[in-house]
Structures are given as structure tokens and as C-alpha cells.
Amino acid sequence: MNAADHRRGLERVSRRLLLRRTLSLGALSLLTGCNLEDDDAVDRVLWAMSRWNDRVQAALFSRARMAPTYNEADITDPFPFNAYYPLEQVRRVDGDAWRLEVSGLVSERRAWTLAELAALPQVSQITRHICIEGWSAIGKWGGVPFRDFLARIGADTSARYIAFRCADDYRSSIDMATALHKQTLLALTFRDRPLSAAYGFPLKLRVPTKLGFKNPKHIVSIEVTNVYPGGFWEDYGYNWFSGS
């Protein structure tokens, strides 16, 4: 069994445990033909639950509601490393050669250099990163408000999704309302210094209103689209919206 098969198996086990813990026997009785020993039936139920959760979370989401912010003294030191691979396998990106490709429903389709992004107006925030694994940490991130960047490239803000592809083969996507949220950031710095490789150099998405796995690192492309793009963990069954 290779690493991908092993990870897929672990994800299936965790999803089955989640279903056992969150669905009552009464609820299960309404799922005609559902048997907890039937992997296909379990997956169908979980996908249906996840899509329903997406709709509810999207309906409750407000661009006016801010995630909590903190003081410098609250910053977690050291801030944890987290990825689908160990720290020794972190990706090293050549900042001089790196380009951010922009595509999809935008009027300005071109590649951006790191210097061009750094020249745009910057803001900073001290917010909490919440991991689906059960831990959290507070960090200070600086960069370009994503809504300002979307305006700069002439993005169609009536589109449904923004998709991200990364140098470490990670993928993720968010809804347009979250993309336009005041705190959503194209992060270039951590604690007022350029991002380290471990924290996503040269560019990461910082979305304090969503769980950590919705904050991709080492971003190399952004696409504005109406076609559901999924994501690395989302394709394994993680809830897509995963936010407040």
C-alpha cells in the first residue's frame, strides 16, 4: 500500500467514526438502505451531510462579522508547522523565479511577481489559526487584502468560487463571500518578516474565518470560476465551506 492509499484509508476510518458519533439511530432509520458496514452507503450519507452543512454555513456567513483579533503578547511562539507532509519535506520555492498565475473570470489575466505583490498596499492582522486536528495558535500575518487584489485584477465578484493551486501540490478553494471578507489576506509576511518556507513562502492565503486547511501555502495560481474546484482534503470528504 502506498502513502496515498494509506492516507485514504485513514480518512475513510475517521469519516465512519464521525458518522457513528453524530447520527442517532433514529436518523439512521430514515436513511433507507444505509448500513454502517456498507462503505458506499456511509460515503453517500457523509457527502450529503457535508453538502447540507455547506449550505447552512454559507447562509449564516456574514462579511460584516469579524474573527477575533489579538495583541502581540498573545502570539504563539513557536507557531506550529502543519501540512500533509513532515517539516523535513517542506517545499523550497525560488522567490525570484516564482510567479502567481491569475486566470478564470478576471479582466487582467497575467502573472504577478513577488515584488509586484509586495508593492501593493499592505495590512496586518493578529488572528487565531484553528486546525481541524483540534489545536489552535495565534499568529501575526501581513499582506494584501484579498478583496483589494480581486478588484485590481478585475475579478467577477458574482462568480461562486476562487481556486488555489500550490507549489507543494496542495489545492483548495473558497466561496466568493469569504474571498471578499475584510480579513481575508494574501499573506506575504509572518511577524513582520517575509514568510519562511515552513509558513508558506512566498505566498499563503490567510482566512481567519475558516479552518486551517482552507489556508493554502506556497500559492502559485488563483482562478476565479463558477465550476466547483474541490480541494486536497475536500476531495477526501472534509466539509468544503469549513467556516463561520
Contacts in CASP RR format, 6 or more apart in sequence:
PFRMAT RR
TARGET T0000
AUTHOR 0000-0000-0000
METHOD contacts of the structure
MODEL  1
MNAADHRRGLERVSRRLLLRRTLSLGALSLLTGCNLEDDDAVDRVLWAMS
RWNDRVQAALFSRARMAPTYNEADITDPFPFNAYYPLEQVRRVDGDAWRL
EVSGLVSERRAWTLAELAALPQVSQITRHICIEGWSAIGKWGGVPFRDFL
ARIGADTSARYIAFRCADDYRSSIDMATALHKQTLLALTFRDRPLSAAYG
FPLKLRVPTKLGFKNPKHIVSIEVTNVYPGGFWEDYGYNWFSGS
7 84 0 8 1.000
7 236 0 8 1.000
8 236 0 8 1.000
11 236 0 8 1.000
11 237 0 8 1.000
12 39 0 8 1.000
12 43 0 8 1.000
15 42 0 8 1.000
15 43 0 8 1.000
15 46 0 8 1.000
15 237 0 8 1.000
16 36 0 8 1.000
16 39 0 8 1.000
16 42 0 8 1.000
18 46 0 8 1.000
19 36 0 8 1.000
19 42 0 8 1.000
19 45 0 8 1.000
19 46 0 8 1.000
19 49 0 8 1.000
20 36 0 8 1.000
22 49 0 8 1.000
23 45 0 8 1.000
28 34 0 8 1.000
28 36 0 8 1.000
31 41 0 8 1.000
31 45 0 8 1.000
33 41 0 8 1.000
34 41 0 8 1.000
34 42 0 8 1.000
34 44 0 8 1.000
34 45 0 8 1.000
35 41 0 8 1.000
36 42 0 8 1.000
46 237 0 8 1.000
47 237 0 8 1.000
50 237 0 8 1.000
50 238 0 8 1.000
50 239 0 8 1.000
50 240 0 8 1.000
53 239 0 8 1.000
53 241 0 8 1.000
54 239 0 8 1.000
54 240 0 8 1.000
54 241 0 8 1.000
57 239 0 8 1.000
57 241 0 8 1.000
57 242 0 8 1.000
57 243 0 8 1.000
57 244 0 8 1.000
58 175 0 8 1.000
58 177 0 8 1.000
58 241 0 8 1.000
60 244 0 8 1.000
61 175 0 8 1.000
61 177 0 8 1.000
61 178 0 8 1.000
61 209 0 8 1.000
61 241 0 8 1.000
61 243 0 8 1.000
61 244 0 8 1.000
63 177 0 8 1.000
63 180 0 8 1.000
63 181 0 8 1.000
63 182 0 8 1.000
65 209 0 8 1.000
65 244 0 8 1.000
66 182 0 8 1.000
66 183 0 8 1.000
67 127 0 8 1.000
67 128 0 8 1.000
67 183 0 8 1.000
67 208 0 8 1.000
67 209 0 8 1.000
67 244 0 8 1.000
68 127 0 8 1.000
68 128 0 8 1.000
69 125 0 8 1.000
69 126 0 8 1.000
69 127 0 8 1.000
70 126 0 8 1.000
70 127 0 8 1.000
70 128 0 8 1.000
70 138 0 8 1.000
70 139 0 8 1.000
71 126 0 8 1.000
72 126 0 8 1.000
72 140 0 8 1.000
74 126 0 8 1.000
74 138 0 8 1.000
75 126 0 8 1.000
75 138 0 8 1.000
75 139 0 8 1.000
75 140 0 8 1.000
75 191 0 8 1.000
76 137 0 8 1.000
76 138 0 8 1.000
76 139 0 8 1.000
79 129 0 8 1.000
79 137 0 8 1.000
79 139 0 8 1.000
79 190 0 8 1.000
79 199 0 8 1.000
80 131 0 8 1.000
80 135 0 8 1.000
80 137 0 8 1.000
81 87 0 8 1.000
81 90 0 8 1.000
81 198 0 8 1.000
81 199 0 8 1.000
82 131 0 8 1.000
82 133 0 8 1.000
82 212 0 8 1.000
83 90 0 8 1.000
83 168 0 8 1.000
83 170 0 8 1.000
83 217 0 8 1.000
84 170 0 8 1.000
84 232 0 8 1.000
84 233 0 8 1.000
85 168 0 8 1.000
87 198 0 8 1.000
90 168 0 8 1.000
90 197 0 8 1.000
90 198 0 8 1.000
91 167 0 8 1.000
91 168 0 8 1.000
91 197 0 8 1.000
91 218 0 8 1.000
92 197 0 8 1.000
93 167 0 8 1.000
93 197 0 8 1.000
93 201 0 8 1.000
93 202 0 8 1.000
93 218 0 8 1.000
95 114 0 8 1.000
95 201 0 8 1.000
95 202 0 8 1.000
96 114 0 8 1.000
98 113 0 8 1.000
98 114 0 8 1.000
98 167 0 8 1.000
98 202 0 8 1.000
98 220 0 8 1.000
99 111 0 8 1.000
99 112 0 8 1.000
99 113 0 8 1.000
99 220 0 8 1.000
100 111 0 8 1.000
100 112 0 8 1.000
100 113 0 8 1.000
100 117 0 8 1.000
100 203 0 8 1.000
100 219 0 8 1.000
100 220 0 8 1.000
100 221 0 8 1.000
100 222 0 8 1.000
101 111 0 8 1.000
101 220 0 8 1.000
101 221 0 8 1.000
101 222 0 8 1.000
102 108 0 8 1.000
102 109 0 8 1.000
102 110 0 8 1.000
102 111 0 8 1.000
102 112 0 8 1.000
102 153 0 8 1.000
102 221 0 8 1.000
102 222 0 8 1.000
102 223 0 8 1.000
103 109 0 8 1.000
103 221 0 8 1.000
103 222 0 8 1.000
103 223 0 8 1.000
103 224 0 8 1.000
104 223 0 8 1.000
104 224 0 8 1.000
104 225 0 8 1.000
105 155 0 8 1.000
105 156 0 8 1.000
105 159 0 8 1.000
105 224 0 8 1.000
105 225 0 8 1.000
105 226 0 8 1.000
106 150 0 8 1.000
106 153 0 8 1.000
106 154 0 8 1.000
106 155 0 8 1.000
106 156 0 8 1.000
106 224 0 8 1.000
107 153 0 8 1.000
107 154 0 8 1.000
108 152 0 8 1.000
108 153 0 8 1.000
108 154 0 8 1.000
114 188 0 8 1.000
114 202 0 8 1.000
114 203 0 8 1.000
117 144 0 8 1.000
117 186 0 8 1.000
117 188 0 8 1.000
117 203 0 8 1.000
118 188 0 8 1.000
120 144 0 8 1.000
120 148 0 8 1.000
120 149 0 8 1.000
120 152 0 8 1.000
121 144 0 8 1.000
121 145 0 8 1.000
121 148 0 8 1.000
122 142 0 8 1.000
122 143 0 8 1.000
122 144 0 8 1.000
122 188 0 8 1.000
123 142 0 8 1.000
123 143 0 8 1.000
123 144 0 8 1.000
123 145 0 8 1.000
123 185 0 8 1.000
124 140 0 8 1.000
124 141 0 8 1.000
124 142 0 8 1.000
124 143 0 8 1.000
124 189 0 8 1.000
124 192 0 8 1.000
125 140 0 8 1.000
125 141 0 8 1.000
125 142 0 8 1.000
125 183 0 8 1.000
125 185 0 8 1.000
125 206 0 8 1.000
125 208 0 8 1.000
126 138 0 8 1.000
126 139 0 8 1.000
126 140 0 8 1.000
126 141 0 8 1.000
127 138 0 8 1.000
127 139 0 8 1.000
127 141 0 8 1.000
127 183 0 8 1.000
127 206 0 8 1.000
127 208 0 8 1.000
128 136 0 8 1.000
128 137 0 8 1.000
128 138 0 8 1.000
128 139 0 8 1.000
128 208 0 8 1.000
129 136 0 8 1.000
129 137 0 8 1.000
129 138 0 8 1.000
129 139 0 8 1.000
129 208 0 8 1.000
129 212 0 8 1.000
129 215 0 8 1.000
130 136 0 8 1.000
130 211 0 8 1.000
130 212 0 8 1.000
131 211 0 8 1.000
131 212 0 8 1.000
131 213 0 8 1.000
132 211 0 8 1.000
132 212 0 8 1.000
132 213 0 8 1.000
132 238 0 8 1.000
132 242 0 8 1.000
139 190 0 8 1.000
139 191 0 8 1.000
140 190 0 8 1.000
140 191 0 8 1.000
140 192 0 8 1.000
141 185 0 8 1.000
141 187 0 8 1.000
141 189 0 8 1.000
141 190 0 8 1.000
141 206 0 8 1.000
142 185 0 8 1.000
142 187 0 8 1.000
142 188 0 8 1.000
142 189 0 8 1.000
142 190 0 8 1.000
142 192 0 8 1.000
142 206 0 8 1.000
143 185 0 8 1.000
143 186 0 8 1.000
143 187 0 8 1.000
143 188 0 8 1.000
143 189 0 8 1.000
144 185 0 8 1.000
144 186 0 8 1.000
144 188 0 8 1.000
145 182 0 8 1.000
145 184 0 8 1.000
145 185 0 8 1.000
145 186 0 8 1.000
146 179 0 8 1.000
146 180 0 8 1.000
146 184 0 8 1.000
146 185 0 8 1.000
146 186 0 8 1.000
146 205 0 8 1.000
147 179 0 8 1.000
147 180 0 8 1.000
147 181 0 8 1.000
147 182 0 8 1.000
147 184 0 8 1.000
149 186 0 8 1.000
150 157 0 8 1.000
150 162 0 8 1.000
150 179 0 8 1.000
150 180 0 8 1.000
150 224 0 8 1.000
155 224 0 8 1.000
156 224 0 8 1.000
157 176 0 8 1.000
157 180 0 8 1.000
158 176 0 8 1.000
159 176 0 8 1.000
159 224 0 8 1.000
159 225 0 8 1.000
159 226 0 8 1.000
160 175 0 8 1.000
160 176 0 8 1.000
160 225 0 8 1.000
160 226 0 8 1.000
160 228 0 8 1.000
161 173 0 8 1.000
161 174 0 8 1.000
161 175 0 8 1.000
161 176 0 8 1.000
161 224 0 8 1.000
161 225 0 8 1.000
161 226 0 8 1.000
161 227 0 8 1.000
161 228 0 8 1.000
161 229 0 8 1.000
162 173 0 8 1.000
162 174 0 8 1.000
162 175 0 8 1.000
162 176 0 8 1.000
162 179 0 8 1.000
162 222 0 8 1.000
162 223 0 8 1.000
162 224 0 8 1.000
162 225 0 8 1.000
163 171 0 8 1.000
163 172 0 8 1.000
163 173 0 8 1.000
163 222 0 8 1.000
163 223 0 8 1.000
163 225 0 8 1.000
163 229 0 8 1.000
163 230 0 8 1.000
164 171 0 8 1.000
164 172 0 8 1.000
164 173 0 8 1.000
164 205 0 8 1.000
164 216 0 8 1.000
164 219 0 8 1.000
164 221 0 8 1.000
164 222 0 8 1.000
164 223 0 8 1.000
165 171 0 8 1.000
165 219 0 8 1.000
165 220 0 8 1.000
165 221 0 8 1.000
165 223 0 8 1.000
166 172 0 8 1.000
166 216 0 8 1.000
166 217 0 8 1.000
166 218 0 8 1.000
166 219 0 8 1.000
166 220 0 8 1.000
167 218 0 8 1.000
167 219 0 8 1.000
167 220 0 8 1.000
168 217 0 8 1.000
168 218 0 8 1.000
169 232 0 8 1.000
170 216 0 8 1.000
170 217 0 8 1.000
170 218 0 8 1.000
170 232 0 8 1.000
171 216 0 8 1.000
171 229 0 8 1.000
171 230 0 8 1.000
171 231 0 8 1.000
171 232 0 8 1.000
172 205 0 8 1.000
172 213 0 8 1.000
172 214 0 8 1.000
172 215 0 8 1.000
172 216 0 8 1.000
172 230 0 8 1.000
172 231 0 8 1.000
172 232 0 8 1.000
172 233 0 8 1.000
172 234 0 8 1.000
173 228 0 8 1.000
173 229 0 8 1.000
173 230 0 8 1.000
173 231 0 8 1.000
173 234 0 8 1.000
173 240 0 8 1.000
174 184 0 8 1.000
174 205 0 8 1.000
174 207 0 8 1.000
174 210 0 8 1.000
174 214 0 8 1.000
175 241 0 8 1.000
178 184 0 8 1.000
178 207 0 8 1.000
178 209 0 8 1.000
178 210 0 8 1.000
178 243 0 8 1.000
181 207 0 8 1.000
181 209 0 8 1.000
183 206 0 8 1.000
183 207 0 8 1.000
183 208 0 8 1.000
183 209 0 8 1.000
184 205 0 8 1.000
184 206 0 8 1.000
184 207 0 8 1.000
184 209 0 8 1.000
185 205 0 8 1.000
185 206 0 8 1.000
185 207 0 8 1.000
186 203 0 8 1.000
186 204 0 8 1.000
186 205 0 8 1.000
186 206 0 8 1.000
186 219 0 8 1.000
187 195 0 8 1.000
187 203 0 8 1.000
187 204 0 8 1.000
187 205 0 8 1.000
187 206 0 8 1.000
188 194 0 8 1.000
188 195 0 8 1.000
188 202 0 8 1.000
188 203 0 8 1.000
189 195 0 8 1.000
190 196 0 8 1.000
190 199 0 8 1.000
194 201 0 8 1.000
194 202 0 8 1.000
195 201 0 8 1.000
195 202 0 8 1.000
195 203 0 8 1.000
195 204 0 8 1.000
199 217 0 8 1.000
200 217 0 8 1.000
200 218 0 8 1.000
201 218 0 8 1.000
202 218 0 8 1.000
203 218 0 8 1.000
203 219 0 8 1.000
204 215 0 8 1.000
204 216 0 8 1.000
204 217 0 8 1.000
204 218 0 8 1.000
204 219 0 8 1.000
205 214 0 8 1.000
205 215 0 8 1.000
205 216 0 8 1.000
205 219 0 8 1.000
206 215 0 8 1.000
207 214 0 8 1.000
207 215 0 8 1.000
209 243 0 8 1.000
209 244 0 8 1.000
210 241 0 8 1.000
210 242 0 8 1.000
210 243 0 8 1.000
210 244 0 8 1.000
211 242 0 8 1.000
211 243 0 8 1.000
213 232 0 8 1.000
213 233 0 8 1.000
213 238 0 8 1.000
213 242 0 8 1.000
214 242 0 8 1.000
214 243 0 8 1.000
223 229 0 8 1.000
230 240 0 8 1.000
231 240 0 8 1.000
234 240 0 8 1.000
END
